[in-house]
C-alpha cells in the first residue's frame, strides 16, 4: 500500500523546476563581478534602510567567491529548468541543506539579519524536495523527464 503522500512525479518535477527558477533569479546577479557589485550595493542599502544589517565592503576574494557560487548555481538551475529529473530534486535538497547550514552558521556569527529570508527559502525548498524521498518506496534515479502532453508534443 502506498503512503498517502506518495511521490507524485509530475508534481515533484514542478517543484524541482520552481526551485531552479528561484535559484536563477536570486543568484544570477552573483555570477559576474559587475552584477555582484550591484547586488552587493542593493542588499547593503536595503539592509541598512530596514535596520537588518549591511554587507562588509567588497574585496577581490569576496567577489571571487560570490562569482563562483553564482556561476555554479546558475548552471545548476538551468539544468533543472531544461531537464528536470527526480534525482535533481534529491541532490538539490541535499545542497539546500548544506546552504542552510552555512547560512545558519553565518547568522550565528553576525551576518546581516536579512539573510534569514534566504535561509527560510532554502529550508522550505529543501524539505519539499527531500521529504518525498523518505516516503518513496522505489524510484529509478535515471528516469527520463516526463514527455509533453500529446496536445503540445511536436509543436515548435
Secondary structure, DSSP 4 states (H G I P E B T S, - for coil): ---TT---HHHHHHHHHHHHHHHHHHHGGGSSHHHHHHHHHHHHHHHHHTTS--PPPP-HHHHHHHHHHHHHHHHHHHHHHHS--HHHHHHHHHHHHHHHHHHHHHHHTT--TTHHHHHHHHHHHHHHHHHHHHH-S---TTPPPPPPPTTTTT--
